[in-house]
Structures are given as C-alpha cells and as structure tokens.
C-alpha cells in the first residue's frame, strides 16, 4: 500500500504539473489586459467575451443592440471580468469606430486585444436579388466593420505589443453558391489581415479565426435577404447549411482564445473544415462541382435541403438553440 501511494504521489505531481504548465500561461496572460470586442451582443462575440472574462481580462464590448449588450456585460462581470464597459455603436461607421476606441482608451488607459467580430450573412443567389444597392452593407459590416476599428486601435495595440483577433469564415477560403457577397466580403477580410500581418511583423500579432457553421444569429437564419431586408429565413438557412453539423459556439470561443494566447496565426474550427482549404487550392473544379450539385436548383428545392429533410438530420446536427420555434418571432422584432 505504501508503494502504491508513493507511485500515485509521483504520477499525480507530474500530471498536475503538466496541466498547470499548459493552463497557467493561458489563464494568467490575460489578467490586467484590456480587450475590445465588436459584435459582442450574441453568438461568437458573446462567447468570446465570456472566455476572456473567465481569464480575468477587462472588457470593452461593442454592438448595436444596447439591451442585449448590457446583458452580456453583466454575465461577463459575473464570470470574472474585473471591469466591463458596454458601448452601443454601428461599427460600419468610421466615426463610430473611432469613438469606441477613444472611449475604451479613456476608460482603461490601454488596449491589448482587439477582437473584430461583427458580421452579417446573406444566402440567396445573385440573380434573385431585387435590391442590389442594399448589398453594399455586406462589405460595410464584414470588411470595413473590421478595418475601421483596426485602423483606430492600431497605435494603442503597437504600444502594448498587442494582438488582433478577426472572425472571418471558411466561406472566405472555400466559396459556395448562394453566398456571393458574403464569400467576397470574408475573402477580402482574410487577405487584408494576412497583408497587415506582413506589414506589422512582430509589432502586433494577428490571429485569423476561420469558423465553419457554429450556433449564432447567422445559423438561426438571420441574414440580408434578396429584397434588402435583414430578417430570419429558416428555409433559406436550411438550404445553405443542409446536412452539415453546426458546432457549439462556446467550444469554438474557448479554442479561439486559447489559440490566440498561444500566438497561433490561424484557427479553423471545426477542424474538419481544414482539408477543404487544400482542396480549393489543388482542385477548385471539385468545389465548383459540389457547389452546383448541392445548392443550385431550378425547382426551389436543393439537394442539400432534400438530404436534410429525408434523413431528419436537423434534430441531430443542429443545436437546440437554433431550432427553437420562437426564433423567427424573437429575432424579427
């Protein structure tokens, strides 16, 4: 028995030591840091805020919807963030982006991480659009809504040797039908931050998040529709996502923050999307064939949706949070 206890003592000391070696650098590196997160009122931005809060960072949270933003701020405080401010703003405006950076600096005196996360989705064919001018909003939010706060935050991030974390999409690497403007905006975002990374060198590090389908307002069906209005369309959502599994945002956010703290340049999650990047480079014609076969239809019922309905896969592959019958009523208010 004594020898067993001795063996267990040695094993547990080594095991716990290894765990602490991995955990402590990640958990402690954010204490005393200030993080500004855009698009923080729901989805990925909300969960990123909670992950930073658990690690002891102070937060500046930005989104258009003030009530939802303040609810996230309260939860973040409860989770351990020592100080949180909520700044309602339209991040697609240069003046608003400048204001939220200035207010963050005025309150905290520093900025260590900028998380450019605000985004909007569209999922209709180009030739179905009836209000083309409304789709400038895709670039305004997805591209300029990241670039503007980056521009104004950059001097402060240089001063702190800080980091930029930007939420893009697999769609920016592997474009599929029915998302032409979204694909283009995310591709532009990826290329911009890859170029900026080269220009900045080690002054400011950049982590590019490349998520696939994860639970958020986007996968609940909220998107810019063909007539130019932002509303929930679950039928269009089902066509686009089809039988692909939708990941849990909390897990994605945890992996994203951990990876950013380790200095990783790219984070693709779920990780099974990663091989598609190579496929797009080496055999883009296969991606195009899949896109046509899966999404393009003249009868209004795509192969993706037929598979989803025939298999009943939605109840297994879509989290309950994006299947609630109340979604359309709540989100179209």
N, C-alpha and C positions, 0 to 999 in steps of 0.2 A: 504493500500500500504506500509506503514512504517513497519507493522508487517511482510509482505511478504519479504521485503528487509532484515529485521533482520533475518528471517528464512534462506533465501538464503545465507546470510553472514556467519551464523553459519555452515550451511551444506557445503559450499564451502571451508571454512577454514579447516574443519575436513577432507574433501575429498582430498584436495591438500596436507594437512599434511601427510595423509596416503600414498599418491602416492610418496611423497618425501622420506618418511621413507623407502620405498621399493627401489626407484630408486637411491637415493644418495649413499648408501653404495656400490651399484654395480658400478655406474659410477665413483665415486671418488677413489675407492680402487685401480684402475689401473694407476692413474696419478703418474708419476715418476717411474713406473715399466718398466722392460725390458722383452720382450717376444721373444723367438726364435721359429720360426715355420718352420718345414720341409714340403716339398710338397706344397709350398706356391704359385706356379705359376698358379694354376687353381683349380676349384672345391671347396671342403670343405676347403682346406688350404687357398685359396684365400679369401673366405668369412670370415673365422676366422680372417684373417689379418685385414679385414675391420671392423669387430666388435671390435677388440682390439684397432684399430686406433680411432674409434668413442669414445672410453672410455679413450683416452689420453695416451695410452701406447706407448713406443718406441719399434721399431720392428727390429729384425734381420730375414730376410726372406731367405729361402734356397730352391733351386730346381735345376734341371739340366739345364733347358732352360733359358738362361740369358735374352733374349729379353722379354719373357713373364714375367719373374720375375721382371724386371725393370719397366714394365708397372704396375704391381700390387703395387710396391713400390711407384710409383708416385701417384696412386689413394689413397693409404693409407695416404700419406702426406696430400693430399687434404682433406681427411676426418678427419684430426685432430691429426695424429701421429706426435709428435714433432721431432722425429729423426727416420730415417729408413735406414738400410743398406741392400743391396742385395748381397747374397753370392752364386754364382753358385757352385754346388757341387753334387757329386754322393754319397748320404747318405748311400749306401750299403757298402761303403769302410770305414774301421776303421780309416784310416789316414785322409780321407776327413772329417769324423765326428769330429775327434779331432781338425782339422784345423778350422772348422766353429765355434766350441765352443770357441776356443782360440781367434779367430778374434772378436767374439762377446764381450768377456770379455775385450779384448784390446781396443775396441771402447767405450764400455759403462761402464766398470768397475764393472758390476754386472749382474746377471741373476735371474729373479723372476719366470718366467713361461717357461717351455719347452713344446712345442706342437709337439708331434711325430705323424706326419700325413701322411708321404709319403707312397704310396701304389701302388700295381699293381694287376690286376684282371686276372683270367683265367676262361673260361666257355666252356670246352669240356670234354667229357668222358675220363676216364683214358686210356681205351683200344683203343682210337682213336689217342693218342699221337704218333707221329713219331720221335720226338727228345726229349727223356726223360731227357737228361742231361741239356737241356735248362731250365727245370723247377726248378732247384736249385735257379733260380732268384726269385722265389716266396718267399722263406724263406730269401734270401739275402736282398730283399727290405722290405717285410712286417714285418719280425721279426727282423733281425739284423739291418735293417734300422731304427728301433726304439730303439733297445738295445744299439747300439754304441753311439748315441748322449746322451742317458740317462746316460751311464757309464761316459762319459767325463764331462757332465754337473752336475753330482750329487754333487761334492764338493761345487760348486757355489750355487746350489739350497739349500743345507744344510745351507750354510752361510746366505742366505736370508730368511730361513724358507719358501721356495718357493713351487711350485706346478708343477706336471707333468700332462699334458692332452694328452691322447693317443687315436687315432682314430682306433677302431677295426671294428667289423661288427656283425650284427645279425647272419651272417654265421658262426661265431665262437661259437655261442651258439646252433644254430639250423641248422645243416648241411643238405644240399640238393644235389641231384645228379648233375653232370656235373661241380662241383667246388671243386673237391677233394683236390687239392693243396692249393687253396685259403682258403677253410674251415680250413684246417690243420694249415696254417700259422696264421690265425686270432685266432684260438683256443689257439695256443701256445702263442700268444701275450697277450691274456686275462689272461691266467694262470700265465704268467711271471709277469705282473703288479699287479695281486692280491697277489702273493707271495711277491713281492717287497714292497707292501703296508704294509704287516705284518712285514717285516724286518725293515722298516724305522720308523714305528709308526707315531709319530707326527712331526718328523723332516722335512719330505717332504710329502705333501699330494698328492694323485693321484686320478684323475678323468678319468674314462674309458668311452669313447664315444662308443655307440653301435648303429650305424645308420643302417636303412634298406636301401631301394633303394632311393637315392636322386640324383638330377641332378649333373653330374660330367663327367669327361672323361670316367669313367667306364660305366656309363649308356648311354653314347653316343656310346658305343660298342668297345672302345679301350681296348684290352686285349692281353695277351700272348696266341697265337694260337697254335694249335696242332703240327705244324711244328717248333715251337720255335721262331717265329717272333712276335713282338708286332705291331699290326695294328688294324684298325677298322673293325669289322664284325657285322653289324647291324642285320643280320639274326640270328646269334648266340645270340646276345643281346636280341632279341625279344623272342627267345625260353626260355631264362633264366628268364627274368622279366615277360613275359607273361602279364596277365591282372592285375598285381599288380600296384597300383599307385606309381608314382615317385615323391617324395617330393621336395620342393624348398630348395636349399642349404642355401640361405640367412636366412630363418627361422630356419633351423637346427643349423646354426652357432650362431645365437643370443641366442637360448636356451642353447647351449653348453657353451658359455662364461658366461652367467648369472648363470648357474648351477655350473660351476667351481668356480666362485667367491663366491658362497654360500657354497662351501665346499662339494658338493654332490659327492658321490663316483662313481655312475653310471648314465649315461644319455642314455636312449633308445629313439630314435626318428626315424620315427613317433611312438607315444606311443602305437599304437595298436599292435605293434610287441611284447610288453612286455609279454602278456599271453603265447606266444609261448615258452618262457624260461621254464615256469612251465610245459607246455605240453611235452617238451623234457625230463624233469626230471621224470614225472609221467607216461607218455605213449609214450616212444620213438618209439614203433612199429607203432603208428599212423603217426608220422613224416616220418618214412620209407615208409609206405604205400602211403602217399601223394606224396613223392618224386618219387617213382616208377611210380605211375599213371600219374603224371603231367609232368615229364621230360624224362622218359626213353621210347624210341621208337626204333623199328627196321626198320621203314619206312621213317625216316628222317623228320617227321612232328609230333612234340609232341603235347599232349593235350593242354599245355599252349599256344602254338602258334596258334592252331586251334581256341581256345576260343578268343584270341586276334583278329584274322582275322575275325571270324564270327560276333563278336559284334561291330567291328570298334572302339574298346575302346581306341586305341592308341591316337587318337586325343583329347580324354578327360582325359586320365590318364597319358600321357607323356607330360611334359612341352615342349613348342615350342623349347626351347634351345637344346633339344636332338632329335628333329625331322627334323632339317634343312637338305635339300638335299645336302648342301655343306659340311656336317660334314666329310664324308669319304675323300673328296679331301683335305680339310684343315688339317685333323689330320693325314693323311698318308704321309704328306710331309716329 
